[in-house]
């Protein structure tokens, strides 16, 4: 991973709010925190986002995937792929070919290839809780923000605590990419945005393996059976945890809304 923080006497080419679009010398970018940009192997530069807060810069990644570049999915004429770019879920790697639209993983179901909504991000964040400093989770894994786990040695070396809630949500957004992918891949029946957000929250908390069990029931068009299954995932260490009971019920309520 690398990050470039360069001050150049250039006029801003595009101004946008946090997670909004920007561009540097014609290269499309997104206004995100420097932590998020570096975590996604992007390069950032000041002067291209409104008011330019200390930790928000225009982030670009001109090369990704197979000959692609990171840009908004709405401006991609090729095939967008999630999980390869920093920033929000609609800033993806646009690879040559294809017919456009958002793709977030394998599979060719009729889900419409959703992305996690801003409400979905807030929903997950509300249950994960925010910690600005590193701590060890119940499994002893180094963690920060809204449950961002440092799975490998050195993975979080570029994070300087304490982080802000905005930086924590940037990390959550990036972490959610893989769970968006498995929902889009495994669920082959049509679902709406709230149902997608609920399933991403479930997978974010329990992993894609457990989601696969729910997906099998959904794909049989047994939606009530799937939500009943979701509510069974409330145990840890052989005990029912009230926090998991509340989260599963909230996910089911969101799914059914």
C-alpha positions in Angstrom: 0.0 0.0 0.0 1.1 3.6 -0.6 -0.2 7.1 -0.1 1.0 10.3 -1.6 0.3 13.6 0.1 1.4 16.3 -2.3 0.7 20.0 -2.2 0.6 21.6 -5.6 -0.4 25.1 -6.6 -3.4 24.0 -8.7 -6.9 25.3 -8.6 -9.6 22.7 -7.6 -11.1 21.0 -10.6 -14.1 19.6 -8.7 -15.6 20.3 -5.3 -17.7 17.7 -3.4 -18.7 16.7 0.1 -17.3 13.7 1.9 -17.8 10.6 -0.3 -18.6 12.9 -3.2 -16.8 13.0 -6.6 -13.7 15.0 -7.3 -11.0 14.8 -10.0 -7.2 15.4 -10.2 -5.8 16.3 -13.6 -8.8 14.6 -15.3 -8.5 11.4 -13.2 -11.8 10.7 -11.4 -11.6 10.5 -7.6 -13.7 10.6 -4.4 -13.4 12.8 -1.3 -12.6 10.5 1.6 -10.4 10.4 4.7 -6.7 9.9 4.1 -7.0 6.7 6.2 -9.6 5.2 3.9 -7.6 6.3 0.8 -4.4 4.7 2.0 -6.2 1.5 3.1 -7.5 1.1 -0.5 -4.0 1.7 -2.0 -5.1 5.1 -3.4 -3.2 8.4 -3.8 -4.6 11.6 -2.3 -4.0 15.3 -2.8 -5.2 18.4 -1.0 -7.2 21.3 -2.6 -9.8 19.3 -4.4 -12.5 18.8 -1.8 -14.6 21.6 -0.1 -12.9 23.3 2.8 -10.3 20.5 2.7 -10.5 19.3 6.3 -7.2 18.0 7.6 -8.1 14.3 7.1 -10.2 14.6 3.9 -8.6 14.6 0.5 -9.4 13.8 -3.1 -8.4 10.2 -3.5 -7.6 8.6 -6.9 -6.6 5.1 -8.0 -5.8 5.2 -11.8 -5.0 1.5 -12.0 -7.0 -1.4 -10.6 -8.1 -4.9 -11.6 -7.6 -6.0 -15.2 -6.7 -2.7 -16.9 -9.3 -0.7 -15.0 -9.5 2.5 -13.0 -11.5 3.6 -10.0 -14.5 5.8 -10.7 -18.2 6.2 -9.9 -20.3 3.3 -11.2 -22.6 5.8 -12.9 -19.7 6.9 -15.2 -18.4 3.4 -15.9 -19.0 2.2 -19.5 -17.3 -1.2 -18.8 -17.7 -3.6 -15.9 -17.6 -2.2 -12.3 -16.1 -4.5 -9.7 -16.3 -3.8 -5.9 -13.6 -4.4 -3.3 -10.8 -2.9 -5.4 -11.1 0.8 -4.7 -11.1 3.1 -1.6 -14.2 5.1 -0.7 -18.0 4.4 -0.8 -19.6 1.4 -2.4 -20.4 3.1 -5.6 -16.8 4.0 -6.3 -15.5 0.9 -8.0 -12.9 -0.5 -10.4 -14.2 0.0 -13.9 -12.7 -2.7 -16.1 -12.9 -2.6 -19.9 -15.8 -4.5 -21.6 -19.2 -5.4 -20.3 -22.3 -3.3 -20.3 -22.0 -1.1 -17.3 -24.0 -1.3 -14.1 -22.9 -2.3 -10.6 -21.4 -5.7 -10.1 -20.1 -6.7 -6.7 -19.0 -10.2 -7.1 -19.6 -13.4 -9.0 -23.0 -14.8 -9.6 -25.7 -13.8 -12.1 -28.8 -13.7 -10.0 -31.8 -11.4 -10.2 -30.9 -9.3 -7.2 -30.0 -6.3 -9.3 -26.4 -6.4 -7.9 -27.1 -4.0 -5.0 -24.7 -1.9 -3.0 -25.1 -1.2 0.7 -27.1 2.0 1.2 -26.1 4.9 3.6 -28.9 3.7 5.8 -27.4 0.2 5.8 -24.1 1.6 6.8 -25.7 3.5 9.7 -27.7 0.4 10.7 -24.5 -1.8 10.9 -22.6 1.0 12.7 -25.3 1.3 15.3 -24.9 -2.3 16.3 -21.1 -2.5 16.0 -20.5 0.4 18.3 -17.6 2.8 17.8 -14.1 2.6 19.4 -11.6 5.3 18.3 -8.6 3.3 19.6 -7.3 -0.2 19.0 -8.7 -3.0 21.2 -8.8 -6.8 21.1 -12.2 -8.3 20.3 -13.6 -11.4 22.0 -11.5 -13.6 19.8 -8.3 -11.6 20.6 -8.2 -9.9 17.2 -6.9 -6.3 17.0 -9.9 -4.1 16.1 -10.8 -0.4 15.7 -13.7 1.8 14.7 -16.9 0.0 13.9 -15.5 -3.5 14.2 -12.7 -3.2 11.7 -10.5 -6.2 12.3 -6.8 -6.2 11.6 -6.6 -9.8 10.2 -3.0 -9.8 9.1 0.3 -8.5 10.5 0.8 -4.9 9.4 -2.7 -4.5 8.0 -3.5 -1.6 10.2 -0.1 0.0 10.4 -1.4 3.0 8.4 -4.1 3.8 10.9 -3.2 6.3 13.5 -5.6 6.3 16.5 -7.7 7.9 17.8 -9.7 7.9 14.6 -12.9 9.9 14.0 -16.4 8.4 13.4 -16.2 9.4 9.8 -12.9 7.5 9.4 -14.6 4.5 11.2 -17.5 4.5 8.7 -15.0 4.7 5.8 -13.4 1.5 7.1 -16.8 -0.1 7.6 -17.8 0.8 4.0 -14.6 -0.9 2.8 -15.1 -3.9 5.0 -18.7 -4.3 3.8 -17.6 -4.8 0.1 -16.9 -8.5 0.5 -20.2 -9.0 2.3 -22.1 -7.1 -0.5 -20.4 -9.5 -2.9 -21.5 -12.7 -1.2 -25.1 -11.5 -0.8 -25.2 -10.6 -4.6 -23.5 -13.9 -5.4 -25.5 -16.2 -3.2 -29.0 -14.7 -3.3 -30.5 -15.4 -6.8 -34.1 -14.2 -6.2 -35.1 -10.6 -6.5 -34.8 -8.6 -3.2 -35.2 -4.9 -2.4 -32.7 -2.5 -0.9 -33.9 -3.0 2.7 -33.7 -6.8 2.3 -30.2 -6.4 0.9 -29.0 -4.1 3.7 -30.4 -6.6 6.3 -28.6 -9.5 4.7 -25.3 -7.6 4.5 -25.6 -6.7 8.2 -26.2 -10.4 8.9 -23.1 -11.5 6.9 -21.0 -8.6 8.3 -21.8 -10.0 11.8 -21.7 -13.7 11.1 -19.8 -14.3 7.9 -20.7 -15.4 4.4 -20.7 -19.0 5.3 -23.7 -18.5 7.6 -25.4 -16.3 5.0 -25.3 -19.2 2.5 -27.7 -21.2 4.7 -30.1 -18.3 4.6 -29.6 -17.8 0.9 -30.6 -21.4 0.1 -34.0 -20.8 1.8 -34.5 -17.4 0.1 -33.7 -19.0 -3.3 -36.5 -21.5 -2.7 -38.8 -18.4 -2.4 -39.3 -19.1 1.3 -38.8 -15.6 2.7 -40.6 -16.2 6.0 -38.5 -19.4 6.5 -35.4 -17.4 5.8 -36.2 -14.7 8.4 -37.1 -17.4 10.9 -33.6 -18.9 10.3 -32.0 -15.5 10.8 -33.5 -15.2 14.3 -31.8 -18.5 15.3 -28.3 -17.0 15.1 -28.3 -15.6 18.6 -25.8 -17.8 20.4 -22.1 -17.3 21.3 -20.2 -19.6 23.6 -23.2 -21.8 24.0 -25.3 -19.0 25.4 -28.0 -16.7 24.0 -26.8 -13.2 24.0 -29.4 -10.4 24.3 -27.4 -8.1 22.0 -27.6 -10.8 19.2 -31.3 -11.2 19.8 -31.8 -7.5 19.4 -29.7 -7.4 16.2 -31.4 -10.4 14.6 -34.8 -8.9 15.3 -33.8 -5.5 13.9 -32.4 -7.2 10.8 -35.6 -9.2 10.3 -37.7 -6.0 10.9 -35.6 -4.2 8.2 -35.9 -7.1 5.9 -39.7 -7.1 6.2 -40.1 -3.3 5.9 
